[in-house]
Structures are given as structure tokens and as C-alpha cells.
């Protein structure tokens, strides 16, 4: 068997930020990733974060909803969001926003 390397540059990143005046109080990333099995990209939601003093005010929900709308505008066929096991409140938020608990994520830290 032979394994070949093919470098594809068909991933795009979009960063959404929430601001209070000039202060950035939250962020979320949408990565658009091509998949040869589909004619449209899929979206990966990553690094959704709200500053601690601004939590419990709906900012995270607004960021995620804006990210979902952006994924739709980019014609993504699906949107994936990951969260650590020890974050049940985040899981509840995602489920309340329409995400389904679909499976497991496996991770290998390379550092």
C-alpha cells in the first residue's frame, strides 16, 4: 500500500465577534470545509466564547445563531459543533438552539 499526500486549500475561516462599544466580549469561528462527497461545504463551529462578566445575557446564543445563519448563507450542508464533556451548560445551550447530540468526538493532543 502507498499513501499519497494531496494538499487542498479549500478551507475558509470566518470569525464573528460580539462587542460592547469598542470592547470585544465574545467570539465564534466558522470554518468552511470542502468534502469530496458533497458539492457544498460543511461548517465547523469552533471557539465559541463569551467573556465571564458578560455571560448569562444571551450573547452566546446570539453568536451561535449568527454563526448558523452564516453557515446557511455559505450553503453548508451541515454544521458541527464540539464541546468538552465537562461543559453540560454549553451542551444544553446548543441543544436549545437546535443542535442534536450526534456522537462522540475523539481527540489526540499533539503537543
C-alpha positions as CSV (number, residue, x, y, z in Angstrom):
1,X,0.0,0.0,0.0
2,X,1.1,3.5,-0.7
3,X,-0.3,6.7,0.9
4,X,-0.1,9.9,-1.1
5,X,-0.4,13.4,0.2
6,X,-2.7,15.9,-1.6
7,X,-2.7,19.4,-0.2
8,X,-6.1,21.1,-0.6
9,X,-6.5,24.7,0.1
10,X,-10.3,24.7,0.2
11,X,-11.0,25.7,3.8
12,X,-12.1,29.2,4.8
13,X,-12.4,30.7,8.3
14,X,-15.0,33.3,9.3
15,X,-14.7,35.0,12.7
16,X,-17.7,36.5,14.3
17,X,-17.3,38.9,17.3
18,X,-19.6,40.5,19.8
19,X,-18.7,43.9,21.0
20,X,-19.8,46.2,23.8
21,X,-18.7,49.6,22.5
22,X,-15.1,49.0,21.3
23,X,-14.6,46.0,23.7
24,X,-14.7,42.5,22.2
25,X,-16.8,40.5,24.6
26,X,-17.4,37.3,22.6
27,X,-16.3,35.4,19.5
28,X,-17.1,32.4,17.4
29,X,-15.4,30.8,14.4
30,X,-17.0,29.2,11.4
31,X,-14.7,27.0,9.3
32,X,-16.0,26.1,5.9
33,X,-14.6,22.8,4.8
34,X,-14.9,21.1,1.4
35,X,-15.7,17.4,1.3
36,X,-15.3,15.5,-2.0
37,X,-18.5,13.5,-1.2
38,X,-20.7,16.7,-1.3
39,X,-21.0,19.6,-3.7
40,X,-21.3,22.0,-0.8
41,X,-19.0,22.6,2.2
42,X,-19.8,21.7,5.8
43,X,-19.3,24.1,8.7
44,X,-17.3,23.6,11.8
45,X,-18.3,25.8,14.7
46,X,-15.2,26.4,16.9
47,X,-14.1,28.5,19.8
48,X,-17.4,30.0,20.9
49,X,-16.5,32.2,23.9
50,X,-18.1,35.0,25.9
51,X,-16.2,37.0,28.5
52,X,-17.2,35.8,32.0
53,X,-18.7,39.2,33.0
54,X,-21.0,39.1,30.0
55,X,-22.3,35.6,30.4
56,X,-26.0,34.8,31.1
57,X,-27.2,37.7,28.9
58,X,-27.9,35.8,25.7
59,X,-24.6,36.8,23.9
60,X,-23.6,33.2,23.3
61,X,-27.0,32.4,21.8
62,X,-26.7,35.4,19.6
63,X,-23.2,34.4,18.4
64,X,-24.3,30.8,17.7
65,X,-27.5,32.0,15.9
66,X,-25.4,34.4,13.8
67,X,-23.0,31.6,13.0
68,X,-25.8,29.3,12.0
69,X,-27.2,32.0,9.7
70,X,-23.7,32.5,8.2
71,X,-23.3,28.7,7.6
72,X,-26.7,28.8,5.8
73,X,-25.6,31.8,3.7
74,X,-22.4,29.9,2.8
75,X,-24.6,26.9,1.6
76,X,-23.2,24.5,4.2
77,X,-25.0,21.1,4.2
78,X,-24.3,20.6,7.9
79,X,-22.8,22.4,10.9
80,X,-20.8,20.6,13.5
81,X,-20.1,22.0,17.0
82,X,-17.8,20.4,19.5
83,X,-17.7,20.8,23.3
84,X,-15.9,19.1,26.1
85,X,-17.7,16.6,28.2
86,X,-17.4,18.7,31.3
87,X,-19.5,21.6,29.8
88,X,-23.1,20.5,30.4
89,X,-24.5,24.0,30.3
90,X,-22.9,24.6,26.9
91,X,-24.4,21.3,25.7
92,X,-27.8,22.5,26.9
93,X,-27.4,25.8,25.1
94,X,-26.5,24.1,21.9
95,X,-29.5,21.7,22.2
96,X,-31.8,24.6,22.9
97,X,-30.6,26.2,19.7
98,X,-31.4,23.2,17.6
99,X,-28.2,21.1,17.7
100,X,-28.5,17.4,18.3
101,X,-26.1,15.3,20.4
102,X,-24.9,13.2,17.5
103,X,-22.0,11.2,18.7
104,X,-18.5,11.4,20.2
105,X,-15.5,13.4,19.3
106,X,-12.1,11.8,19.7
107,X,-9.1,13.9,20.2
108,X,-5.3,13.5,20.3
109,X,-3.3,16.4,21.6
110,X,-0.1,16.6,19.5
111,X,1.9,18.9,21.8
